[in-house]
Amino acid sequence: MFVAQTIIPIFLLILLGVAMRHWFGLREDFWPQLDRLIYYVFFPALLFNSLSHFKIDVGAAMPMLVVAMLYMLAGIALGYIAKYFFRAPPKVYAATFQASFRFNSYVGLAIAGGLHGQYGLAAIGLLMGFMVPVANVAAVLMLARHSESHWLKEILLNPLIMATAGGIAFSLAGLALPTTINATLGLLSQASLPMGLIAVGAGLHMQGLHKERGTLWYGVTVKLLVLPAIAWGLAVAFGLSGVYFHIAVLMAALPVSTVSYVLAKRMGGDGNTIAAQVMLSTLLAALTLPFWLLLMGL
């Protein structure tokens, strides 16, 4: 029952986003602007607010960070070897490579908060601060031959990374913001998750469902089933327990990030197949995420 109470509202908000995009008559240019607002304002506010108020024990969290880095590298390797199995066209391979390891942060934050409150948000925020740069570098480098963008600048100025670093610094330094600023960040944080989940639903695309099926289903299967199993094994091997165990496995089990599609399109990769992977992994996660959470006894 607890898993259902956590998961069902999240996917109802995603479905609301699908409905709003198709039936509410909003202009198409509204959704990219909403994504930008969430990415640059609401989401960083949530990360900074969660981490700056959390007493970070780096020593206790380090095994979780090591586990996450190891399964991220495993996901990158699994994405890389896909080219030997399916012989997809170069632009398709470059775009879908990232499906094996990129995660939907909005869904992860919503579930982590539902499971463990501020402790869950802080733990997953800490993980994201380490994993987002690695995921971005790997994805961008694979797509780089199709791009003229300054990828290093994009990574260094990533608002999620900056908010995470700022929140950690505030926590470790024992600093505190004025009450009014804290209250403002709290309000922005409350709005970020429902807005983010609606944006996830609005960003789902149907293109590419009938092209490169081997590549398509390989990425989805790795992301939803293989990578969480690897994360579970590593978490056990490193002795993780409690919130750190739950968050490590949860991060691995998240659906493919909608940013993967945006990045592929912007950098000249094939957007259709990765769009289909985002959609399928998001919809199927309604089944696979409860499965992993129940296995963890939640």
Secondary structure as UniProt FT lines:
FT   HELIX           2..23
FT   TURN            28..29
FT   HELIX           30..37
FT   HELIX           38..42
FT   HELIX           43..52
FT   HELIX           58..86
FT   HELIX           90..96
FT   HELIX           97..100
FT   HELIX           105..143
FT   HELIX           144..146
FT   HELIX           151..156
FT   HELIX           159..173
FT   HELIX           179..202
FT   TURN            207..210
FT   HELIX           213..221
FT   HELIX           222..226
FT   HELIX           227..237
FT   TURN            238..239
FT   HELIX           242..253
FT   HELIX           259..266
FT   TURN            267..268
FT   HELIX           271..295
FT   TURN            296..297
//
